[in-house]
């Protein structure tokens, strides 16, 4: 009877086999947990140019976004004041207002004011030329994002292919064709593909967003230009 009691006590104190197995499995899973920084380091040398491309993409996006946002800002009373000055014959005041306003629209209107007295076609052409120059300034360096969106995935695929070549070369040398060896070598090398695709996708989204912002500014420029021409064609008071 005493032996039975002792056995029952020992069985209650000992951890169950399932609990031990579960704990061991959790420990193994924790040990094999994928860390982002470790994956980046395992990506190989091609992660360096990918990192450089990502930094360039972020810099270009932020710089262009600030520039385009400033270009699209214009006081709501700018065109009404221009209209009032021109219809009242106060060309100097209209010219002073346009010159002191830092905006692509204001610079385009200023060119039109300078051409007052010449045929409407000449005025429109002069304003159109200034508008093209302003659009070029807004689109400056924007092509860099488009280039990064195209070449970043290529760098990623190149890294993956190079890594797989190295993996299969090692297998040919060691004759170790176990599933763990193959999978372990391939998943690490696919890090460059993932990184390249992410960088390319972000760069493409940034490029498309900035292009949409430029289109909004262009629409404002076209509207202001049409309004200015209408003012010139109105009967004088």
GULO-662759 format. One record per atom (N, C-alpha, C, O, CB): x, y, z. Coordinates in steps of 0.02 Angstrom, whole numbers, padded with zeros to 5 digits, always signed. Glycine has a CB too. Layout:
N
XYZ...
***
This chain:
237
+00042-00061+00000+00000+00000+00000+00043+00063+00000+00029+00110-00036-00047+00001+00061+00095+00062+00041+00142+00119+00044+00176+00129-00023+00187+00187-00042+00194+00110+00099+00194+00077-00057+00226+00082-00123+00181+00112-00175+00203+00149-00218+00249+00015-00146+00116+00096-00171+00067+00124-00219+00060+00199-00210+00056+00236-00258-00001+00089-00211+00058+00220-00146+00053+00292-00131+00113+00330-00157+00107+00383-00186+00044+00305-00056+00173+00301-00146+00235+00334-00169+00236+00340-00244+00257+00391-00271+00296+00295-00145+00213+00287-00279+00211+00289-00353+00164+00344-00378+00181+00379-00426+00190+00221-00381+00106+00351-00346+00058+00401-00367+00085+00471-00357+00074+00515-00398-00008+00392-00330+00121+00481-00301+00150+00547-00288+00203+00564-00340+00205+00621-00365+00180+00550-00218+00245+00516-00356+00298+00528-00406+00268+00543-00475+00293+00586-00511+00345+00467-00411+00213+00508-00491+00181+00519-00557+00149+00588-00561+00146+00617-00615+00129+00465-00571+00125+00614-00506+00095+00681-00506+00148+00735-00511+00136+00787-00541+00054+00691-00443+00206+00723-00481+00260+00773-00482+00296+00775-00548+00320+00828-00568+00309+00758-00427+00300+00719-00584+00335+00717-00647+00294+00751-00702+00233+00741-00704+00352+00645-00667+00325+00791-00747+00287+00821-00803+00266+00768-00852+00301+00718-00862+00329+00874-00838+00209+00778-00881+00184+00731-00931+00226+00733-00994+00259+00783-01008+00112+00745-00947+00225+00680-01031+00265+00674-01092+00243+00726-01143+00285+00754-01179+00261+00604-01122+00177+00738-01149+00152+00787-01197+00175+00857-01180+00191+00896-01224+00076+00784-01199+00176+00871-01114+00198+00938-01092+00272+00949-01109+00291+01003-01132+00187+00947-01017+00312+00897-01097+00384+00902-01112+00394+00911-01187+00435+00952-01209+00421+00840-01088+00357+00873-01227+00364+00878-01299+00342+00946-01324+00374+00976-01368+00323+00823-01334+00287+00971-01295+00263+01037-01316+00314+01091-01298+00326+01137-01337+00196+01053-01284+00343+01085-01239+00394+01134-01219+00455+01132-01264+00483+01183-01281+00415+01124-01147+00475+01072-01282+00533+01065-01326+00517+01093-01395+00559+01125-01426+00554+00992-01332+00455+01080-01418+00436+01107-01483+00435+01182-01483+00457+01214-01532+00369+01081-01504+00410+01213-01429+00408+01286-01424+00478+01314-01423+00492+01365-01454+00370+01308-01362+00523+01280-01386+00592+01304-01383+00625+01301-01452+00662+01345-01471+00632+01264-01333+00610+01246-01488+00639+01240-01555+00612+01293-01602+00649+01321-01642+00625+01170-01583+00546+01306-01597+00515+01357-01640+00544+01426-01624+00556+01466-01670+00439+01358-01631+00555+01439-01559+00584+01504-01541+00655+01510-01567+00676+01564-01588+00584+01513-01465+00692+01454-01565+00761+01456-01589+00763+01466-01665+00810+01496-01691+00797+01392-01570+00711+01441-01700+00711+01445-01773+00671+01505-01799+00660+01513-01859+00683+01382-01802+00649+01548-01753+00610+01606-01773+00650+01651-01819+00708+01666-01806+00586+01645-01711+00619+01672-01873+00654+01713-01923+00656+01785-01900+00604+01815-01885+00619+01708-01992+00715+01812-01896+00724+01882-01877+00739+01922-01940+00778+01902-01983+00781+01890-01825+00707+01980-01944+00712+02021-02005+00784+02041-02018+00808+02035-02075+00668+02083-01999+00818+02064-01967+00887+02087-01977+00933+02030-01999+00976+02039-02041+00914+02119-01914+00922+01970-01969+00962+01912-01989+00949+01894-02062+00996+01876-02098+00947+01852-01943+00886+01898-02083+00871+01883-02153+00905+01933-02200+00931+01914-02252+00795+01884-02165+00905+01997-02180+00937+02047-02222+01012+02033-02229+01040+02038-02283+00927+02117-02192+01043+02014-02173+01114+01998-02175+01129+01936-02217+01181+01932-02250+01141+01989-02104+01083+01889-02216+01093+01827-02254+01079+01837-02328+01093+01793-02369+01049+01772-02227+01051+01894-02346+01034+01907-02416+01094+01911-02462+01088+01902-02522+00996+01969-02422+01153+01924-02434+01213+01926-02474+01233+01996-02496+01201+02044-02476+01204+01883-02534+01286+02001-02536+01312+02067-02556+01263+02109-02596+01267+02171-02593+01374+02057-02598+01217+02078-02632+01170+02117-02672+01119+02155-02630+01082+02196-02656+01133+02071-02721+01118+02142-02565+01075+02181-02521+01102+02252-02513+01065+02298-02496+01068+02148-02452+01167+02261-02526+01196+02328-02521+01169+02376-02574+01144+02429-02557+01273+02324-02526+01173+02358-02640+01142+02403-02689+01067+02411-02680+01040+02464-02695+01156+02377-02759+01033+02359-02657+00962+02365-02644+00948+02415-02588+00901+02454-02591+00931+02297-02626+00991+02414-02537+00984+02463-02484+00997+02534-02508+00962+02580-02488+01032+02447-02427+01047+02541-02552+01061+02607-02580+01003+02632-02622+00984+02690-02618+01126+02605-02623+00974+02588-02662+00916+02606-02703+00857+02628-02660+00822+02675-02677+00895+02548-02748+00847+02594-02604+00791+02613-02560+00802+02681-02530+00754+02720-02524+00783+02561-02505+00864+02697-02510+00878+02763-02482+00868+02818-02534+00839+02870-02520+00951+02765-02454+00892+02805-02595+00883+02854-02649+00809+02865-02663+00787+02922-02673+00919+02831-02713+00770+02811-02664+00698+02817-02679+00663+02859-02626+00621+02901-02642+00666+02747-02682+00679+02847-02563+00648+02886-02509+00667+02959-02514+00624+03003-02506+00668+02858-02440+00731+02973-02526+00753+03042-02531+00719+03079-02589+00694+03135-02580+00830+03044-02540+00718+03047-02647+00687+03079-02706+00613+03091-02694+00586+03144-02711+00697+03035-02769+00579+03043-02664+00507+03051-02652+00493+03110-02605+00451+03152-02620+00477+02986-02622+00530+03113-02550+00518+03167-02501+00534+03235-02532+00496+03282-02523+00560+03155-02438+00591+03239-02567+00611+03303-02597+00562+03326-02650+00544+03385-02652+00681+03297-02627+00540+03280-02693+00492+03299-02745+00423+03315-02716+00389+03359-02741+00486+03242-02797+00404+03278-02665+00338+03291-02634+00335+03362-02605+00286+03397-02613+00323+03239-02580+00388+03382-02571+00391+03449-02542+00388+03501-02598+00352+03551-02592+00454+03458-02499+00428+03491-02651+00430+03539-02706+00363+03545-02741+00339+03600-02755+00484+03518-02757+00332+03488-02756+00268+03489-02792+00213+03519-02748+00169+03555-02773+00249+03418-02814+00215+03503-02684+00164+03531-02639+00169+03607-02636+00118+03641-02636+00172+03502-02568+00229+03633-02635+00238+03706-02635+00215+03736-02701+00186+03790-02703+00313+03724-02622+00228+03701-02755+00208+03726-02821+00132+03731-02828+00107+03774-02864+00236+03682-02876+00097+03686-02795+00024+03686-02801-00011+03736-02757-00072+03745-02762-00001+03618-02787+00026+03768-02712-00005+03816-02666-00010+03885-02699+00039+03910-02727+00035+03820-02600-00069+03915-02695-00080+03981-02723-00138+04013-02685-00189+03982-02672-00095+03978-02799-00128+04076-02667-00181+04111-02632-00245+04113-02673-00244+04124-02733-00158+04183-02615-00301+04101-02639-00365+04097-02674-00385+04164-02706-00424+04165-02754-00419+04076-02626-00358+04219-02680-00376+04284-02708-00326+04309-02760-00329+04367-02781-00381+04335-02653-00279+04266-02781-00227+04288-02828-00259+04307-02895-00249+04363-02918-00175+04232-02839-00295+04262-02926-00325+04277-02992-00378+04333-02989-00380+04374-03034-00355+04214-03020-00421+04335-02937-00466+04393-02933-00430+04460-02929-00453+04510-02958-00511+04385-02873-00374+04462-02893-00336+04524-02889-00304+04541-02957-00303+04600-02977-00282+04519-02834-00279+04491-02991-00251+04502-03058-00305+04529-03105-00294+04575-03143-00221+04437-03087-00364+04499-03101-00420+04521-03142-00438+04595-03128-00448+04634-03174-00482+04476-03130-00441+04613-03064-00458+04681-03045-00407+04731-03070-00424+04784-03096-00465+04687-02969-00342+04714-03063-00289+04760-03084-00290+04770-03160-00283+04826-03185-00220+04733-03063-00300+04715-03197-00298+04720-03270-00360+04757-03297-00354+04800-03340-00294+04650-03302-00419+04740-03271-00479+04773-03295-00480+04848-03278-00512+04888-03313-00541+04739-03266-00445+04866-03224-00441+04937-03206-00384+04972-03241-00375+05033-03233-00434+04944-03131-00344+04934-03279-00288+04964-03316-00225+04971-03276-00177+05002-03299-00307+05030-03342-00222+04944-03215-00164+04950-03172-00117+04890-03185-00113+04844-03144-00184+04954-03096-00083+04892-03242-00040+04836-03263+00020+04829-03216+00041+04773-03202-00016+04847-03335+00047+04885-03192+00105+04881-03149+00090+04845-03084+00131+04806-03059+00131+04951-03133+00030+04857-03056+00010+04823-02995+00003+04748-03007+00022+04707-02965-00055+04852-02967-00026+04730-03064-00034+04659-03081+00034+04626-03090+00044+04569-03068-00076+04650-03145+00080+04662-03122+00147+04635-03132+00183+04627-03065+00218+04577-03054+00188+04681-03179+00176+04675-03021+00208+04672-02955+00181+04613-02915+00219+04578-02881+00198+04737-02917+00116+04602-02918+00086+04546-02882+00111+04479-02907+00127+04435-02867+00010+04549-02887+00114+04471-02972+00136+04407-03001+00210+04394-02988+00230+04337-02977+00122+04406-03076+00251+04447-02989+00323+04438-02978+00338+04421-02905+00386+04385-02891+00361+04501-02998+00297+04446-02859+00309+04434-02788+00275+04371-02762+00277+04357-02702+00286+04493-02748+00243+04333-02806+00211+04270-02786+00253+04212-02812+00262+04204-02872+00138+04267-02814+00277+04172-02766+00320+04116-02784+00278+04054-02801+00263+04013-02757+00370+04099-02727+00259+04050-02864+00217+03994-02887+00225+03987-02962+00233+04037-02997+00143+04005-02867+00223+03925-02988+00226+03916-03061+00169+03953-03096+00179+03980-03150+00223+03843-03078+00110+03954-03065+00054+03988-03096+00068+04063-03100+00053+04095-03151-00011+03975-03055+00095+04091-03046+00110+04162-03046+00163+04180-03098+00158+04232-03131+00133+04184-02976+00213+04138-03106+00265+04152-03155+00237+04147-03226+00258+04184-03271+00324+04103-03147+00191+04102-03237+00159+04096-03303+00115+04157-03317+00116+04184-03372+00117+04031-03307+00078+04179-03267+00036+04239-03275+00079+04301-03285+00061+04346-03323-00010+04248-03214+00135+04303-03250+00180+04361-03258+00205+04367-03330+00211+04422-03357+00240+04354-03210+00220+04310-03360+00242+04312-03431+00185+04338-03475+00197+04375-03523+00263+04241-03454+00123+04318-03460+00067+04343-03499+00057+04418-03490+00041+04453-03538+00004+04307-03479+00067+04443-03429+00061+04515-03417+00113+04553-03456+00100+04607-03482+00067+04530-03341+00174+04525-03460+00228+04559-03497+00210+04564-03572+00234+04609-03606+00294+04521-03489+00169+04518-03597+00152+04518-03668+00086+04554-03683+00062+04551-03740+00148+04446-03693+00058+04587-03634-00005+04623-03646+00006+04676-03700+00054+04714-03698-00031+04655-03581-00040+04679-03747-00035+04724-03803-00018+04689-03867-00026+04716-03922+00017+04777-03789+00007+04627-03862+00023+04587-03921-00037+04541-03937-00082+04534-03895+00087+04546-03910-00038+04510-03995-00093+04465-04013-00102+04410-03961-00054+04387-03929-00081+04434-04082-00165+04389-03952-00181+04338-03903-00142+04273-03915-00120+04240-03868-00256+04323-03903-00133+04256-03979-00096+04195-03994-00025+04198-03968+00001+04148-03942-00094+04183-04070+00008+04256-03974+00076+04263-03949+00078+04259-03872+00124+04229-03844+00106+04330-03972+00028+04288-03840+00025+04285-03767+00016+04213-03743+00050+04190-03697-00033+04329-03741-00029+04178-03776-00041+04108-03758+00021+04066-03768+00037+04023-03727-00099+04079-03799+00057+04077-03823+00118+04039-03837+00171+04052-03784+00204+04006-03761+00145+04056-03906+00180+04115-03765+00230+04133-03715+00213+04100-03648+00257+04074-03614+00234+04209-03707+00149+04103-03628+00129+04072-03566+00136+03996-03569+00154+03964-03519+00056+04090-03549+00122+03967-03626+00130+03894-03634+00203+03874-03626+00218+03822-03595+00103+03872-03702+00249+03913-03653+00320+03897-03647+00342+03900-03574+00379+03856-03551+00362+03945-03689+00320+03951-03538+00337+03956-03467+00307+03897-03429+00339+03869-03384+00313+04023-03438+00245+03879-03447+00213+03822-03414+00252+03758-03424+00258+03718-03377+00143+03814-03439+00278+03747-03483+00317+03686-03497+00381+03685-03454+00400+03632-03429+00336+03683-03571+00413+03743-03447+00473+03746-03405+00456+03731-03332+00495+03696-03298+00505+03815-03411+00400+03756-03308+00380+03743-03239+00363+03670-03229+00379+03642-03176+00321+03787-03220+00332+03639-03278+00316+03568-03272+00380+03527-03271+00386+03478-03234+00271+03545-03331+00428+03547-03312+00493+03512-03312+00527+03517-03244+00557+03468-03221+00539+03541-03367+00522+03575-03212+00552+03583-03146+00519+03536-03095+00552+03507-03052+00546+03656-03122+00453+03529-03100+00419+03484-03053+00435+03411-03066+00439+03371-03019+00344+03494-03058+00446+03393-03129+00460+03324-03146+00534+03307-03140+00554+03249-03153+00437+03309-03216+00575+03355-03122+00647+03343-03116+00661+03287-03066+00634+03287-03010+00683+03408-03094+00704+03240-03085+00725+03182-03044+00668+03133-03031+00679+03082-02998+00752+03207-02978+00609+03146-03057+00553+03099-03047+00566+03033-03083+00542+02981-03062+00487+03131-03071+00604+03037-03138+00619+02976-03176+00662+02927-03135+00663+02867-03150+00655+02993-03241+00697+02953-03084+00738+02909-03043+00694+02856-03008+00713+02798-03003+00777+02949-02991+00636+02878-02984+00590+02830-02952+00567+02777-03002+00560+02719-02985+00529+02867-02922+00554+02798-03064+00533+02750-03115+00588+02700-03129+00575+02640-03139+00513+02787-03179+00650+02724-03132+00707+02679-03145+00715+02629-03087+00726+02570-03099+00772+02720-03155+00710+02654-03026+00717+02610-02968+00662+02558-02967+00674+02500-02950+00717+02651-02902+00602+02579-02985+00546+02531-02987+00559+02475-03037+00534+02419-03028+00481+02567-03005+00598+02489-03089+00613+02439-03139+00673+02395-03123+00671+02335-03136+00624+02472-03204+00726+02424-03094+00787+02385-03085+00792+02351-03017+00829+02303-03010+00847+02430-03094+00756+02375-02967+00761+02344-02900+00739+02270-02902+00775+02228-02875+00717+02382-02850+00682+02253-02933+00665+02182-02937+00717+02141-02976+00728+02082-02960+00597+02173-02970+00748+02172-03027+00800+02136-03064+00859+02119-03020+00887+02064-03024+00822+02177-03125+00880+02167-02978+00934+02154-02931+00915+02096-02885+00955+02053-02869+00951+02217-02890+00852+02098-02862+00829+02045-02818+00831+01977-02850+00855+01929-02820+00760+02060-02794+00806+01972-02912+00808+01908-02947+00879+01885-02960+00894+01825-02957+00770+01913-03013+00923+01932-02975+00993+01915-02986+01024+01884-02924+01061+01835-02927+01033+01977-03009+01009+01914-02866+01035+01887-02804+01009+01817-02789+01046+01774-02766+01018+01932-02747+00945+01806-02804+00916+01740-02792+00946+01688-02839+00962+01632-02817+00840+01742-02803+00955+01705-02902+00984+01658-02949+01056+01641-02930+01076+01583-02932+00982+01687-03021+01094+01693-02911+01163+01681-02890+01165+01637-02828+01207+01592-02823+01199+01748-02876+01120+01649-02782+01118+01607-02721+01099+01535-02736+01127+01489-02706+01070+01636-02672+01052+01525-02781+01032+01456-02798+01088+01420-02835+01099+01360-02825+00969+01457-02842+01124+01456-02877+01182+01425-02910+01232+01402-02858+01259+01346-02862+01215+01475-02959+01245+01444-02808+01292+01426-02755+01267+01367-02715+01306+01323-02697+01304+01486-02709+01202+01365-02701+01172+01309-02663+01180+01243-02700+01202+01194-02670+01098+01322-02649+01163+01242-02764+01168+01180-02802+01241+01160-02814+01257+01101-02820+01132+01187-02868+01285+01209-02816+01356+01193-02822+01381+01158-02759+01418+01109-02762+01398+01257-02835+01359+01184-02701+01378+01152-02638+01351+01081-02633+01384+01036-02607+01354+01193-02578+01289+01071-02658+01260+01005-02657+01300+00957-02701+01311+00899-02683+01187+01007-02681+01322+00982-02759+01361+00940-02804+01428+00921-02773+01456+00868-02789+01373+00975-02870+01454+00963-02728+01519+00948-02697+01511+00901-02638+01554+00858-02627+01552+01013-02675+01457+00910-02600+01449+00870-02539+01402+00811-02547+01399+00768-02504+01423+00914-02484+01364+00810-02602+01315+00757-02615+01261+00755-02561+01228+00704-02551+01349+00689-02619+01251+00811-02527+01200+00815-02475+01137+00844-02507+01132+00905-02518+01224+00859-02415+01089+00800-02521+01029+00822-02556+00967+00815-02511+00912+00804-02535+01018+00781-02620+00978+00822-02447+00921+00819-02401+00878+00881-02410+00901+00934-02432+00946+00814-02327+00814+00873-02393+00765+00927-02403+00783+00988-02361+00775+01045-02384+00695+00903-02384+00808+00978-02301+00826+01034-02258+00883+01074-02287+00884+01136-02281+00844+01009-02188+00930+01041-02318+00987+01076-02348+00965+01119-02407+00985+01176-02414+01040+01026-02370+00923+01090-02450+00900+01126-02509+00856+01184-02490+00865+01240-02513+00863+01080-02557+00807+01171-02446+00760+01224-02426+00796+01279-02388+00782+01338-02398+00704+01195-02383+00843+01260-02345+00880+01310-02306+00921+01355-02351+00926+01415-02337+00925+01277-02256+00950+01328-02403+00989+01370-02448+00946+01415-02492+00965+01471-02506+01033+01327-02491+00889+01389-02513+00846+01427-02560+00809+01484-02524+00806+01539-02551+00796+01381-02594+00781+01471-02465+00740+01523-02433+00782+01584-02415+00758+01640-02416+00706+01495-02370+00845+01571-02397+00888+01628-02380+00903+01669-02442+00903+01731-02439+00954+01603-02349+00914+01637-02498+00931+01673-02559+00871+01709-02589+00880+01756-02628+00960+01625-02610+00811+01689-02572+00752+01723-02597+00739+01789-02560+00694+01827-02579+00691+01678-02591+00778+01803-02509+00771+01866-02473+00783+01925-02521+00748+01975-02516+00820+01869-02414+00831+01918-02565+00846+01973-02612+00787+01985-02659+00773+02043-02677+00910+01958-02652+00754+01932-02680+00696+01941-02723+00640+01978-02687+00610+02024-02715+00670+01874-02748+00628+01959-02625+00576+01993-02586+00594+02066-02576+00551+02110-02583+00567+01958-02518+00657+02080-02559+00678+02149-02547+00672+02190-02611+00649+02247-02610+00750+02150-02521+00694+02161-02668+00690+02197-02731+00619+02212-02752+00604+02267-02776+00724+02157-02785+00574+02164-02742+00504+02175-02759+00472+02229-02715+00435+02271-02740+00464+02109-02753+00488+02228-02651+00460+02278-02605+00484+02348-02623+00445+02395-02627+00479+02262-02532+00550+02355-02636+00578+02420-02654+00548+02444-02720+00530+02502-02727+00655+02416-02658+00544+02399-02769+00516+02418-02833+00443+02439-02828+00422+02486-02860+00523+02361-02882+00404+02402-02787+00334+02419-02779+00325+02487-02745+00284+02528-02767+00299+02365-02738+00364+02499-02692+00359+02563-02658+00379+02621-02703+00347+02673-02703+00403+02563-02595+00433+02611-02743+00455+02663-02789+00403+02677-02842+00392+02734-02861+00521+02642-02822+00370+02625-02867+00318+02634-02917+00258+02672-02889+00231+02716-02922+00296+02567-02946+00238+02654-02829+00182+02689-02797+00199+02762-02786+00158+02807-02797+00164+02655-02730+00261+02775-02762+00283+02844-02752+00284+02883-02817+00263+02941-02818+00351+02845-02721+00308+02852-02870+00310+02886-02936+00239+02903-02959+00226+02958-02982+00346+02842-02988+00194+02855-02954+00125+02865-02977+00090+02920-02935+00053+02961-02962+00084+02800-02972+00103+02920-02870+00073+02971-02827+00097+03040-02845+00058+03087-02850+00088+02955-02754+00163+03048-02854+00190+03113-02871+00167+03136-02940+00154+03195-02950+00267+03111-02869+00161+03089-02986+00136+03107-03053+00064+03133-03049+00046+03179-03084+00140+03047-03100+00025+03102-03005-00044+03126-02996-00045+03196-02966-00087+03237-02985-00083+03078-02952+00001+03210-02920+00004+03277-02890+00025+03329-02942+00000+03385-02941+00054+03277-02831+00070+03310-02987+00091+03356-03040+00033+03370-03087+00023+03427-03109+00150+03327-03080-00006+03319-03102-00064+03329-03146-00114+03379-03115-00144+03418-03151-00100+03261-03158-00121+03377-03049-00165+03425-03016-00140+03496-03025-00179+03542-03038-00172+03408-02942-00074+03505-03018-00044+03572-03027-00053+03595-03099-00068+03653-03112+00031+03572-03008-00043+03549-03147-00051+03566-03217-00123+03589-03231-00133+03637-03268-00034+03506-03262-00171+03555-03201-00241+03576-03211-00253+03646-03184-00290+03686-03214-00289+03526-03176-00222+03662-03127-00228+03729-03100-00196+03781-03146-00223+03835-03156-00196+03733-03030-00139+03763-03174-00104+03808-03220-00147+03820-03282-00152+03877-03305-00036+03780-03240-00176+03767-03309-00218+03776-03369-00280+03818-03354-00300+03859-03395-00239+03707-03397-00310+03807-03296-00368+03846-03278-00352+03919-03269-00390+03963-03290-00399+03818-03215-00295+03933-03236-00275+04003-03225-00258+04037-03292-00273+04095-03302-00215+04006-03177-00225+03999-03337-00208+04027-03402-00271+04045-03441-00275+04098-03471-00165+03977-03442-00320+04000-03441-00382+04014-03477-00418+04074-03446-00447+04115-03482-00427+03953-03476-00417+04079-03380-00450+04136-03347-00415+04201-03365-00447+04252-03375-00450+04126-03271-00348+04199-03369-00310+04260-03386-00326+04283-03457-00336+04342-03469-00235+04247-03379-00329+04236-03504-00346+04253-03573-00416+04282-03577-00429+04329-03615-00340+04191-03619-00463+04254-03538-00531+04281-03537-00531+04354-03512-00569+04396-03536-00576+04238-03493-00489+04367-03462-00485+04436-03435-00461+04484-03490-00486+04540-03496-00438+04439-03374-00411+04462-03529-00385+04506-03582-00436+04518-03636-00435+04571-03669-00322+04475-03613-00481+04472-03647-00530+04479-03700-00595+04513-03676-00640+04526-03716-00546+04410-03728-00599+04526-03611-00658+04562-03586-00656+04634-03607-00602+04663-03614-00662+04556-03510-00713+04665-03617-00714+04737-03633-00687+04778-03575-00702+04763-03518-00786+04759-03650-00649+04827-03589-00621+04871-03537-00675+04915-03508-00722+04935-03542-00563+04914-03565-00667+04930-03443-00717+04972-03409-00707+05044-03429-00744+05088-03405-00711+04964-03333
***
